[in-house]
């Protein structure tokens, strides 16, 4: 995955991933094309039963309910105004072997740890791009362990996602022959469970932008920022990637990003206003109770190019409950996997700084003012029931 730094790079990234509201996303394969993509050798390394994703109760969700009702943890809503985040812990540069590449090197892009994930026990996992390893930290920031990815034959983690008890690693590497497009499933302790090759049609030139996790731990491949979704299916040790025309599915409901400013969340259709029709909505996570976390990017070009990136917590009826703002202007370099939802319902963010890495928790408020006066406010509204 290409790494970019600076406001212009953020704008180019948004345009490259198909988040503009002024044009429709690329169409899926037509009737003359296959909507199922399979590797030439479709056999997983290991096959184990899929683990079901469960939700941990919080004080806000422990009211008596019928046994059949699912409740997901929700973020705490803070009375505003106030700071946009709280620091959970920091890792000093050089601590635990963490280094940056390109720091103070003229005309060289700065790179370093590039993904954050949170497991079901609340522990944090960082992907260290320079050391090609994964690093585990406790909720208090205590270093727990590392896994050398060379030992698992994994190179260049481009995307890292977590379920309660597994890690999903998207590997994109051009430094080996043949080039690698693979997803690895790891246990919560870093053991390799399975490996899946992404076939042609799901590569960078096709719009590959990341991987996603379903509400029950299913694996999805995202193209053009989630405008097109492929689901991984396994049968008798073989696997295929099946085009999902209605986006993500969870408990019989569909979740789909449409034009940049529109989305379908279960039975609701939602929309956000954009200042210059540049930016849009991305799906961060779907919960089993139908609630969702959306990412909103609003690109403002005057007086300078600025991106207001916010995270919106939506209930099962598609109503905005709370909103938080990402401090993307504080990071030293572009981080492709900077956000992760924890088992407590809170959203965590990785901020690389010159001397340290900060793991922060975003503060949610009932509403926020636009980042730039006169821009569209960060609000996602419900238009009505989905067709």
C-alpha positions as CSV (number, residue, x, y, z in Angstrom):
1,X,0.0,0.0,0.0
2,X,1.3,3.4,-1.0
3,X,2.1,5.6,2.0
4,X,1.6,9.4,1.7
5,X,2.2,12.3,4.0
6,X,0.6,15.7,4.1
7,X,-2.8,17.1,3.3
8,X,-2.4,16.8,-0.5
9,X,-1.5,13.1,0.0
10,X,-4.6,12.6,2.1
11,X,-6.7,14.2,-0.7
12,X,-5.1,11.9,-3.3
13,X,-5.7,8.9,-1.1
14,X,-9.4,9.8,-0.8
15,X,-9.7,10.2,-4.5
16,X,-7.9,7.0,-5.2
17,X,-10.2,5.0,-2.9
18,X,-13.3,6.2,-4.6
19,X,-14.7,8.3,-1.8
20,X,-15.9,11.2,-4.0
21,X,-19.6,11.8,-4.0
22,X,-19.5,13.3,-7.5
23,X,-19.2,10.0,-9.2
24,X,-20.5,6.5,-8.7
25,X,-18.2,3.7,-7.6
26,X,-17.0,1.3,-10.2
27,X,-19.6,-1.2,-11.2
28,X,-19.3,-4.9,-10.2
29,X,-18.6,-7.6,-12.8
30,X,-21.4,-7.8,-15.4
31,X,-23.2,-11.0,-16.4
32,X,-20.5,-12.0,-18.7
33,X,-17.9,-12.0,-15.9
34,X,-17.5,-14.3,-13.0
35,X,-18.6,-12.9,-9.7
36,X,-16.6,-15.5,-7.8
37,X,-12.8,-15.3,-7.7
38,X,-10.8,-18.3,-6.7
39,X,-7.0,-18.8,-6.5
40,X,-5.5,-21.4,-8.7
41,X,-4.6,-23.5,-5.7
42,X,-7.5,-22.9,-3.3
43,X,-6.5,-24.8,-0.2
44,X,-6.0,-23.1,3.2
45,X,-3.0,-23.9,5.3
46,X,-5.2,-25.0,8.2
47,X,-8.9,-25.2,8.7
48,X,-10.6,-24.7,12.1
49,X,-14.2,-23.9,13.0
50,X,-14.9,-20.1,12.7
51,X,-15.1,-18.5,16.0
52,X,-18.2,-16.4,16.8
53,X,-17.7,-12.8,17.7
54,X,-19.2,-11.9,21.0
55,X,-19.9,-8.6,22.7
56,X,-18.8,-7.7,26.2
57,X,-21.4,-5.9,28.4
58,X,-20.8,-2.5,29.8
59,X,-22.5,-0.6,32.5
60,X,-24.5,1.3,29.9
61,X,-25.8,-1.9,28.4
62,X,-26.5,-4.1,31.3
63,X,-30.2,-3.3,31.7
64,X,-32.5,-6.3,31.9
65,X,-33.3,-7.5,28.4
66,X,-34.9,-10.5,26.8
67,X,-32.5,-13.3,26.1
68,X,-32.9,-12.9,22.3
69,X,-31.9,-9.2,22.3
70,X,-28.3,-8.5,21.4
71,X,-26.6,-5.5,23.0
72,X,-23.2,-4.2,21.8
73,X,-21.0,-2.0,24.0
74,X,-21.3,1.7,23.2
75,X,-18.8,4.5,23.4
76,X,-19.1,6.9,26.4
77,X,-20.6,10.2,25.3
78,X,-18.9,13.2,26.9
79,X,-20.5,16.5,27.6
80,X,-18.8,19.0,25.5
81,X,-17.0,21.0,24.5
82,X,-13.7,19.3,25.4
83,X,-10.6,17.6,24.1
84,X,-11.0,15.3,21.1
85,X,-9.0,12.5,22.6
86,X,-7.3,11.1,25.8
87,X,-3.9,9.4,25.7
88,X,-4.0,5.8,26.8
89,X,-0.3,5.2,26.8
90,X,2.8,6.2,24.8
91,X,5.8,4.2,23.4
92,X,9.0,6.1,23.1
93,X,11.0,5.9,19.8
94,X,13.6,3.2,20.4
95,X,11.5,1.5,23.1
96,X,10.8,-2.2,22.3
97,X,12.9,-1.7,19.2
98,X,10.5,0.7,17.5
99,X,12.1,2.7,14.8
100,X,11.1,5.0,11.9
101,X,12.6,4.9,8.4
102,X,13.2,8.2,6.6
103,X,13.3,10.4,9.6
104,X,15.5,13.5,8.8
105,X,16.3,12.0,5.4
106,X,15.7,14.6,2.7
107,X,13.1,13.6,0.1
108,X,12.4,10.3,1.8
109,X,9.0,9.3,3.0
110,X,8.8,8.6,6.7
111,X,7.4,5.1,7.6
112,X,7.0,3.1,10.8
113,X,4.3,1.2,12.7
114,X,1.3,1.4,10.4
115,X,-1.7,-0.5,11.9
116,X,-3.5,-0.8,15.2
117,X,-5.8,-3.6,16.3
118,X,-7.6,-4.3,19.6
119,X,-8.4,-7.9,20.7
120,X,-11.3,-9.1,22.8
121,X,-9.3,-9.1,26.0
122,X,-8.5,-5.4,25.5
123,X,-4.9,-5.9,24.5
124,X,-3.4,-3.7,21.7
125,X,-1.5,-5.1,18.7
126,X,0.8,-2.9,16.5
127,X,2.2,-3.9,13.2
128,X,5.8,-2.7,13.0
129,X,6.6,-2.2,9.3
130,X,10.3,-1.6,9.8
131,X,10.9,-4.7,12.0
132,X,8.3,-6.8,10.1
133,X,6.7,-8.0,13.4
134,X,3.6,-7.7,15.5
135,X,3.8,-6.2,19.0
136,X,1.3,-6.9,21.9
137,X,0.6,-4.4,24.7
138,X,-1.7,-4.6,27.6
139,X,-4.5,-2.1,28.2
140,X,-2.1,-0.2,30.5
141,X,0.7,-0.1,27.9
142,X,2.9,-2.9,29.3
143,X,4.8,-4.7,26.6
144,X,3.7,-8.3,26.4
145,X,5.4,-10.0,23.5
146,X,6.3,-9.8,19.8
147,X,5.8,-12.2,16.8
148,X,8.5,-12.2,14.1
149,X,6.5,-12.2,10.9
150,X,9.5,-13.6,8.9
151,X,9.1,-16.8,10.8
152,X,5.5,-17.0,9.5
153,X,6.6,-16.2,6.0
154,X,4.7,-12.9,6.1
155,X,6.1,-9.7,4.6
156,X,4.8,-6.1,4.6
157,X,1.6,-5.9,6.7
158,X,-0.7,-3.5,4.8
159,X,-3.8,-3.9,6.9
160,X,-4.4,-5.5,10.3
161,X,-7.9,-6.3,11.8
162,X,-9.0,-8.1,14.9
163,X,-11.9,-10.2,16.0
164,X,-12.3,-11.2,19.7
165,X,-9.7,-14.0,19.4
166,X,-8.1,-13.7,16.0
167,X,-6.0,-11.3,13.9
168,X,-6.3,-10.9,10.2
169,X,-3.3,-9.7,8.3
170,X,-3.4,-8.3,4.7
171,X,0.1,-8.9,3.2
172,X,1.0,-7.0,0.0
173,X,4.6,-7.4,-1.0
174,X,6.4,-6.7,-4.3
175,X,9.9,-7.6,-3.0
176,X,9.5,-11.3,-3.7
177,X,8.7,-13.3,-6.8
178,X,5.9,-13.8,-7.5
179,X,4.4,-10.8,-5.8
180,X,2.2,-11.5,-2.7
181,X,-1.4,-10.6,-2.1
182,X,-2.4,-12.7,0.8
183,X,-4.6,-12.8,4.0
184,X,-3.3,-14.6,7.0
185,X,-5.4,-15.6,10.0
186,X,-3.6,-15.6,13.2
187,X,-4.6,-16.7,16.7
188,X,-4.7,-14.0,19.5
189,X,-1.2,-15.1,20.4
190,X,0.2,-14.9,16.9
191,X,0.1,-18.5,15.7
192,X,-0.7,-19.0,12.0
193,X,-4.1,-20.6,11.5
194,X,-4.7,-20.2,7.7
195,X,-3.6,-18.4,4.7
196,X,-5.5,-17.2,1.6
197,X,-4.1,-15.9,-1.7
198,X,-6.0,-13.0,-3.3
199,X,-6.6,-13.8,-7.0
200,X,-6.3,-11.3,-9.8
201,X,-9.3,-9.0,-9.7
202,X,-8.6,-8.3,-6.0
203,X,-5.2,-6.5,-6.4
204,X,-4.2,-2.8,-6.1
205,X,-4.8,-2.2,-9.7
206,X,-8.4,-3.4,-9.2
207,X,-9.0,-1.0,-6.3
208,X,-7.9,-3.1,-3.3
209,X,-8.1,-0.8,-0.3
210,X,-8.2,-3.2,2.7
211,X,-9.9,-6.0,4.5
212,X,-12.8,-6.1,6.8
213,X,-14.3,-8.3,9.5
214,X,-18.0,-9.2,9.7
215,X,-20.0,-9.1,12.9
216,X,-19.5,-12.8,13.4
217,X,-15.8,-12.9,12.4
218,X,-16.3,-13.3,8.6
219,X,-13.5,-12.1,6.3
220,X,-14.2,-9.5,3.6
221,X,-12.0,-7.8,1.0
222,X,-12.7,-4.1,0.4
223,X,-12.2,-2.5,-3.0
224,X,-12.4,1.3,-3.5
225,X,-12.8,2.1,0.1
226,X,-15.6,-0.4,0.6
227,X,-17.7,0.6,-2.5
228,X,-17.2,-3.1,-3.6
229,X,-17.0,-6.0,-1.2
230,X,-16.0,-9.6,-1.7
231,X,-16.6,-12.2,1.0
232,X,-14.4,-15.3,1.7
233,X,-16.2,-18.6,1.7
234,X,-14.7,-21.9,2.6
235,X,-16.0,-25.4,1.8
236,X,-14.1,-28.7,2.4
237,X,-10.7,-27.0,2.7
238,X,-11.2,-24.9,-0.5
239,X,-11.9,-21.2,-0.5
240,X,-13.3,-18.6,-2.9
241,X,-14.0,-14.9,-2.9
242,X,-17.6,-14.1,-3.7
243,X,-18.8,-10.7,-4.8
244,X,-21.3,-9.3,-2.3
245,X,-23.6,-6.9,-4.3
246,X,-25.2,-5.6,-1.1
247,X,-22.0,-5.0,0.8
248,X,-21.5,-6.3,4.3
249,X,-24.1,-8.7,5.8
250,X,-24.8,-9.1,9.5
251,X,-27.7,-10.9,11.2
252,X,-29.7,-10.8,8.0
253,X,-29.1,-7.1,7.4
254,X,-27.1,-5.3,4.7
255,X,-24.6,-2.5,5.1
256,X,-23.4,-0.8,2.0
257,X,-21.5,2.4,1.1
258,X,-23.1,3.9,-2.0
259,X,-22.2,7.2,-3.5
260,X,-19.6,9.0,-1.3
261,X,-22.2,10.7,0.9
262,X,-24.8,7.9,1.0
263,X,-24.9,4.6,2.8
264,X,-27.4,1.8,3.7
265,X,-27.3,0.7,7.3
266,X,-29.6,-2.3,7.7
267,X,-33.1,-0.9,7.2
268,X,-32.0,2.7,7.1
269,X,-30.6,4.9,4.4
270,X,-28.3,7.7,5.6
271,X,-26.5,10.7,4.2
272,X,-24.0,13.3,5.1
273,X,-23.3,16.8,3.8
274,X,-20.0,17.6,2.2
275,X,-18.6,21.1,1.8
276,X,-17.2,20.6,-1.7
277,X,-18.6,17.2,-2.6
278,X,-15.3,15.7,-1.9
279,X,-14.8,12.9,0.7
280,X,-17.6,10.7,1.9
281,X,-18.5,7.8,4.2
282,X,-16.6,4.6,5.0
283,X,-17.7,1.7,7.2
284,X,-15.4,1.1,10.2
285,X,-17.4,-1.7,12.0
286,X,-20.8,-3.3,12.2
287,X,-22.1,-4.7,15.5
288,X,-24.4,-7.7,15.9
289,X,-27.1,-5.5,17.3
290,X,-27.2,-3.4,14.1
291,X,-25.3,-0.4,15.4
292,X,-22.4,0.8,13.3
293,X,-19.3,3.0,13.3
294,X,-18.9,5.2,10.2
295,X,-15.9,7.3,9.1
296,X,-16.7,10.6,7.5
297,X,-14.2,12.6,5.4
298,X,-15.0,16.1,4.4
299,X,-12.3,17.7,2.2
300,X,-12.2,21.5,2.3
301,X,-9.9,23.1,-0.3
302,X,-10.1,26.8,0.9
303,X,-8.0,28.4,2.1
304,X,-5.8,25.3,2.1
305,X,-6.6,21.6,1.6
306,X,-7.9,20.3,4.9
307,X,-9.6,17.0,5.8
308,X,-12.1,16.8,8.6
309,X,-12.2,13.1,9.5
310,X,-14.8,12.1,12.1
311,X,-16.2,8.8,13.5
312,X,-19.9,8.5,13.9
313,X,-21.6,6.0,16.2
314,X,-25.0,5.1,14.7
315,X,-27.8,3.0,16.4
316,X,-29.6,0.1,14.7
317,X,-32.1,2.5,13.2
318,X,-29.5,4.5,11.5
319,X,-29.6,7.5,13.9
320,X,-26.4,9.3,14.9
321,X,-25.9,8.9,18.6
322,X,-22.4,10.4,19.0
323,X,-19.5,11.7,16.9
324,X,-15.7,11.9,17.5
325,X,-12.9,13.6,15.6
326,X,-9.6,12.1,14.5
327,X,-6.4,14.1,15.1
328,X,-5.0,13.3,11.7
329,X,-3.1,16.6,11.5
330,X,-1.0,15.5,14.5
331,X,0.5,12.4,13.0
332,X,4.1,12.4,11.7
333,X,3.3,10.2,8.7
334,X,0.3,8.6,7.0
335,X,-1.0,5.5,8.9
336,X,-3.3,3.3,6.8
337,X,-4.8,1.4,9.8
338,X,-4.9,4.0,12.5
339,X,-8.4,3.2,13.9
340,X,-9.6,0.3,15.9
341,X,-12.8,-0.4,17.8
342,X,-12.2,-2.0,21.2
343,X,-14.4,-4.6,23.0
344,X,-15.5,-1.7,25.3
345,X,-17.1,0.1,22.3
346,X,-14.5,2.8,22.4
347,X,-12.5,3.8,19.3
348,X,-8.7,3.9,19.5
349,X,-6.3,5.8,17.3
350,X,-2.5,5.4,16.6
351,X,-0.6,8.7,16.4
352,X,3.1,8.5,15.4
353,X,5.0,11.6,16.6
354,X,8.6,12.5,16.2
355,X,9.7,11.1,19.6
356,X,7.0,8.6,20.4
357,X,3.9,6.6,19.4
358,X,0.7,7.6,21.2
359,X,-2.3,5.2,21.6
360,X,-5.3,7.5,22.2
361,X,-9.0,7.0,22.9
362,X,-11.3,9.3,20.9
363,X,-13.8,11.3,22.9
364,X,-17.4,11.1,21.6
365,X,-19.8,14.0,21.8
366,X,-23.4,14.4,20.9
367,X,-22.3,16.9,18.2
368,X,-19.2,18.7,17.0
369,X,-18.7,22.0,15.1
370,X,-17.1,21.8,11.7
371,X,-13.3,21.9,11.8
372,X,-13.2,25.0,9.6
373,X,-15.9,27.7,10.0
374,X,-18.4,27.6,7.2
375,X,-17.8,24.0,6.3
376,X,-20.5,21.4,6.5
377,X,-21.1,20.1,10.1
378,X,-20.1,16.5,10.8
379,X,-23.5,15.0,10.9
380,X,-24.9,11.8,9.4
381,X,-28.7,12.0,9.0
382,X,-31.3,9.3,8.4
383,X,-33.2,9.7,5.1
384,X,-35.7,6.9,5.8
385,X,-36.0,3.1,5.3
386,X,-33.7,1.5,2.8
387,X,-35.3,0.3,-0.4
